[in-house]
Structures are given as structure tokens and as C-alpha cells.
């Protein structure tokens, strides 16, 4: 079973060779040992010098399985550890087989205790877990650093020490980290079954690594898990650069004014009064006694950027309303409370989103955007001094309430886990500003959101607790440009269960959950139940973020190497992304509705589905067509109820592909995406979506940045009717049409000529009435609405075929 579990969790890259015999040491009568050889296998495209396999959870799962023995008694112990060939005990080595003399390990060595030598006496019996752990910590081992292949059973699932040579470690710390992460390192596991240890035979001559099932788990695991990598104090140059960084942040306006800060406090205070009045009214309507009505209470908690203290001017406030058990979400919150909010003269643009993963009510209060969540606790009265960090509050809650509470609980835990909160806040402000300028700040688009960046920055602050923000920014790009995803980022160990909280809550666990194994960039929330906050990330968006991490690291490295204090070099880090110059091919997704209210609802739904288009394209092109979604929306002032989104497309060639031209047909991909979007339960007449392919020169003027110059494109007369489908900026859309022929004629008049010398092209086969190089998606609606072409019947949908004749950066 252990063999099967290892093969499963390493995806067949670690081959197991179990020895069929047992081994015994004459000096220890009641002990038996078993050995299993381990051999790593390299993938075809893997060029790394060292292979690292983490089977910590595999061994733990095996231990739990063995402990299910019904007749277990005190003294029955099973232990698993990793051993090198030279560490195989003598009693397991064949008498007629010579072995290299191995280095004796002095009993005084106490660094990283994990593997016992033959001279070490193991406790034969122990019924006290503390005694077992104390005995384990006294068993030392020294690992050789010249081994080429390594099997790691690390102390944690955090791999931030992977590239230790570049992280500013002391010599002693660097050597210790190299031993444990390059040449393998023994992990002790405490179990209560039979004692097992040993090994034998020619198996040792051809296997690089061995499992010996032996003694106990080190009690220092949690104590050393999150130790800093470096505690180096900042130098004078770092302090100067830190002042320059703070000056840049002030100049670009990431700090809000005092007037806006006061207005935010007033808004939160007024909102708290509204929800308290709302709960009392609901309690009275449901027939509770007068005493219960007087005691009825609700409380507002803030979380996200406002709670972290890194919000800027114009940013929204994430708030959580905590209510008692008799106030439900579906009617009391989304109906009764909504009526009170609508009656407030200072509240506008109220939009309830009941179908979201976490139901939310969005509105503007005195010009400040508010996202209001609701959590129903199993308390009859909500106290004013309620502590949301208490895990017992999660017991028997509905999933939506658990998710709503997780945001506030996670924010509080992050603040508790950083040494210097002010340095953390300044660094996070800088990274948030960088992410927005470089187009990687959008959780809904598959990039990083506020909580993702907060956890990433907090982890760097844990690694370098004495660093100032200028140092932390440089370390941020250094660490994450070298990080080997999908190794997770965690601020603390994952709790499988917590106190009175139910153990049935879903916790991020790639061993048991197939969906968790597919996550590309796990960033784990620190509060129970731990979840992956970046599940939206796809392979395409991860690739974009890795490029941006590397770019940031190169800039910071040049600044540090040149010891320059010139702000211009530092400002290059925050240069805006030239999105429409990065690629040659784009998808343009246009949506429209009849009024503002419908547009807000429709826009929120479409934005939540856009990442599915990225995933579907990756799936149907087998990862050869990368998508780069732009996180922002674009609007044309001439068309009030219309919004546009853009997605860059980049082809990638397979290694054995010698064809000059790559062809990608995503006709059915776009059709499937459209069908998914139209499953919106609240769809109304007038809500339409259209998808087009556009070249760089065809990007509409309203989407092009004002401060960015573009090449003058050739103007196309309106009489051109050759092979096109996408309207130019000057083309007016037909407002209504009830005749399919009129629709087709209107579509044929919206034409853009294509340049014949274009190296990359999109071909659409001549299978329908649309003989065009681009895609037009019609909409099936009973009533035909503006501003897009729609019919009562299904318009023909030609295929989109991408031909890439040049690869590389567009």
C-alpha cells in the first residue's frame, strides 16, 4: 500500500523497490525492519539538476492506515524515515558483500535530529507521547551534501528555501539548508504499532535512496517550521532607498486624504447603525418577546485592504455583517435589509448578487464603494465584543457563512503573523501599486487579488523580519521569480480540525481532493479552514505573472548592483504595461444591456465567467495557445450601456513541431463559453454578448491608452464589403431588427478590410454566409435589442482558426 501511495502522489516519477524480506538486529529482540529502494525518474522536458519529491503526507497517510489495526497495544510502534545507502545499518547488509566505510557520527551532534546511528539506543517501549518525542530529539544525524539525487520528506510543505545561495543566509544556515533540500533529509513520524527498522541485499547496490521504517518524529517540527531565512539588519544604502520608495508612493497617490479617511469612518458607523436597527425589526416581526427584541444585535466587521491598512483613494471597503441565528440570508438580508438601504438617500447603485460563490450586496455609500457580506451565527444574541478568531463559532454553520467569516478571520491572522506591521503595510502598498500598473491585479481574471498579495508579502516578511520595505520589495521579486509552483505558499501549518470546529469543513488538501491537485498557484489562507485563495489562476495567467516577477527581480537586481539612488531606475518597476503592443492577436468580448441596473448585473456575471474562456481555450488547444486577459473593462462614451474586454493570444510551438504555420480552431470553444454565460438565471431581454477576433491595428480608439501613441491605421471606407465582420469605431450598430435578412445585410455592411501582408492571420472557412476572417457571434433572443445584431433564430457561427507563422514575443 505504501508503494501504491508513493506512485500515486509522485505521479509515477518515484519508483519503489520493496525488499521482500524482514531484517532483525540481534541486540534488539523485539524489533523488525523493512526496506524499500527509491529511484527517481526524470520527465522528458525536465532540465533541473536536482529532483525533489515531497512525500511527507504520503507517509503520514500510510501511518494512519496502519494505526487502524484493531488489536493495537501499548508498545506497538511504527516509524518511517529516509536513509541513504551509506546509512544502511550493518545488521541488514549481507555478510559476503563489502561496503564502503561510512563516516561515524558523534553522539554529540544535535543539529536537525532525524536519523539514528547504530550506536544510538532506542527506547524499547513508551506509552507517553512526550517521552517518545524527547527520545526522538536526542537521535542525531549528519547528511552528506554530495549526493546528486534527493528525496525529501521536509518539515513542512513550504519550499521557500529552495534556492538558498541567493537568499543572504549565513554560512552555517546555508549549509544546513543545502543538506536538507539538496541531498535529502530524514523525517520522523510518531506511530503506535510495531517497531520496524532495517534493510538488506543487493537492493542497496543499485538504489539511490531507501526508506527504513524506524523511530520517532522530531518534536521540534513546529518550532523550526517558520524560522527566518535571514535576520540581517538594513544598511545605510537600504535606508536611503527606503526613503526614496516611500517618496514615490506618496507622489503616485497611494495614500488617501484625511477627509476621505474620516468619511469612511462615518460610513461604517452609519452602516453599523442600519444593521442594528434592521435586526431589531426582524426580531420583532418574527414574534420574539420584548426582552429578545431589545437584546437583538448585529455587528459590522471590516476586512481586506481597509482592515490591513493598505487601502487607497477610491478603493472599496469589504465589510461583514454578523447576525443571530434567527435572521436568515435569503429573505431577511437580501430583501428586508435591501429595503432599508434603498431608503437611505446617500446609498446608490445597490446591486445584490445572490448567486455568487460568496453572496454579496454591493452599493455606494456617500461615494464609497461597499461590499457587504452576511454570516449567520448560532447565537441568539451577538455580543459587541465578539471575537471572530474563535473556531467554535464555525460549528454547524452553512457554507456561505463559513466563507464569509473566512475573509475577516484571514485578515486578522495575517496581521498577527508579521513582525513589523508598518513595514508590511508599506511593502504591500508598493506591491499592490506594481500589480495594478502591470495588469496582474485581478482575482476574477485569474491574477492576484488583495488577499493573495497580502499572504505573499507576509511570507516574505516572515523570511526577513528585520528588513525594511525597500529590501522586502527586492526579496519579494527574488523569492517568487524562483519559486517552483505549484508548491504552496503558507503562513502557518494547515489545521485539519480545530477545537470545537467541525472537522468536516473542507480544508485544502491535494492528497485527498483531486481538484486541489490541479491548482496552479496555491496561496493558502492562514485561518481555519484553510483554503486556496488563488484557485482562479490558470496556466496562462501564471505564465504572465512569472514573467512579471522575473522582470521585477531583474530591475531590483540592477538597482542593487549599481548602488544607485536615482528614482528613475526605481520608477521603471512601476511602468504601466503596454498591453496592446504585447500581442498581435486579441479576442474582444463585447457586452451590452438596456439600462444601468441591467448592465451592472450583467457585467458582474460576465466578469465572473471570463476566466472560463481562458481555461476552455487552454483545454481545447492543449496548452499551445496562451491567453493574456486584460483585467480592466473598457467603455465607449458614445455607447453608454456597452462594455468591452480584451484578451491577448500567443501561440506556442511544440518541441517536435516543424510546421511553419500553427492553426488553432476555437469555434466550439467560443460557442461553449457563450452557452455558459447565457445560463445566467437573471438574464433579461437586452443582455447580449459578442466575441470577435481583432488584430493590434484594429483595437478601437476608446480602448487605447490616452498617453500612448499608436501607429496610424489605414482608414476603411464604409463601402468595403470584402471578407470582414468586425465594425470599426465609426460604424454605427443597428439598434433593432426583427428580420434575419436585415440582420445579415447589416452585418455585411460592418466591414474592415484586412492587409494582405499580415504575417499572422485568422481564417474562417467558407461554410456559411459569413465569409470573413473574424468571428461574429449572434445571440438567441425573443426580442432583439441594441447595440448588437441579434435574431429570433440562430445566426451562423463561423469557426475561428488562428494561423501563427511567427512565434515568440508578439
Secondary structure, DSSP 8 states (H G I E B T S, - for coil): -HHHHHHHHTTT-EEEEE-SS-EEETTEEEEEE-EEEEEE---TT---S----B-HHHHHHHHHHHTT-TT--TT-----EEEEGGGS-GGGS-TTS---------TT--TT-----TTS---S----HHHHHHHHHT------S--SS--B--SSS--TTTTGGGTT--HHHHHHHHHHHHS-B-------S--B----STHHHH-SEEEE--S---TTHHHHTT--S------HHHHHHHHHHHHHHHHHT-S--HHHHHHHHHHHHHHHHHHHHHHHHHHHHTT--HHHHHH---EEEEETHHHHT---TT--EEEEEEE-TTS-IIIIIIIIIHHHHHH-TTEEEEEEE-SSSS-EEEEEETTEEEEEEEEE-S-SS--TT--TT-GGGGTT--HHHHHHHHHHHHHHHHHHT-S-HHHHHHHHHHHHHHHHHTT-B-TTTTSB-HHHHHHHHHHHHHHTTT--HHHHHHHHHHHHHS--TTS-B-SS---S--TTS-TTS----TTT-HHHHT-SS-BB-SSSS--BTTTT--HHHHHHHHHHHHHHHHHHHHHHHHT---HHHHHGGG----HHHH-SEEEEEEEE-SSHHHHHHHHHHHHHHHHHHHHHHHHHTTT-EEEEE-SS-B--TT-TTEEEEEEEEEE---TT---S-EEEE-HHHHHHHHHHHTT-TT--TT-EEEEEEEEGGG--GGGS-TTS---------TT--SS-----TT----S----HHHHHHHHHHS-----TT-SSEEE--SSSS---SS----EE-SS--SSS-EESS-------EEEESS-S--
